[in-house]
Amino acid sequence: MKRPKIEIRDLSVEYVNSERNLRHLALDRLTFDIYDNEFLCVVGQSGCGKSTLISTIAGFVKPMGGTLTLDSQPITKPGADRGVVFQEYALLPWKTVIDNVALGLKFRGIPKVERQATARKYLELTNLADAANKYPHELSGGMKQRAAVARTLANEPAVMLMDEPFAAVDAQTRLTLQEEMERIWEQTQVTVVFVTHSVEEAIFLGDRIVVLTQGPGRVASILNVDIPRSERRWGIIDNNPVFRDLRKSVLELVRGEVVPVEEVSA
């Protein structure tokens, strides 16, 4: 039986604007588990609460109701056990790539020799070893995002939270980054929660896909991606009938064309 890494029970998140006396319910009674070493993708229409879910798991946002635990411990604030990769690269322009990757280790007081060795390890993993001494302005968009992934992995978090990380790059680079992310995950087996607007991206990367309803976000369905990892390559997976059928099912759920169900298998 799979072991839950993160347990979400009746989670609700509300934003309050006290000056204008306005309330906005972003997430409404979400309940599902995220398993250890799982690559979980979350999709849904704009405004359904996908980014709010990431921020809440990260500890940046406090829920108004329900429970949220990591390894059975309540999540009440940000922590080193959760690393976040945003759409923006957030690299420090005055630091080299290797120093950017080692930044979190520096904040934790890791000695320079050790943190440089760890940073180089993850630069190798993300195919950025040759760019170690370059500055962010010398990198392409795809390389900047790989550096952001390397920086997060260097801190060896229990969970990596990714909020639309490939949305800002061109279409071809995005496909390459998806294949790179698949390779990196295969080697690290870190638990990943990955938010995306792209149904194809979710199917390509995910073990399961959580589809949220139009806001306030509720679970419309949770679908298994029963496509072997060995077939997760563009030019191969897009010809797979399971991929095509699952894409149709997820798109219908995102558009609200089918009645939400608790959980279905692809």
ABEGO torsion letter per residue (X at the ends): XBBBABBBBGBBBBBBBAAAGBBBBABBGBBBBBBBGBBBBBBEBBGAGAAAAAAAAAGABBBABEBBBBGGBBBABBBAABBBBBABAGBBAABBAAAAAAAAAAAAGBBAAAAAAAAAAAAAAAGAAAAAABBAAABBAAAAAAAAAAAAAAAGBABBBBBGAAAABBAAAAAAAAAAAAAAAAAAGBBBBBBBABAAAAAAABABBBBBBBOBBBBABBBBBBBBAAABBBGAAAABAAAAAAAAAAAAAAAGABBBBABBBX
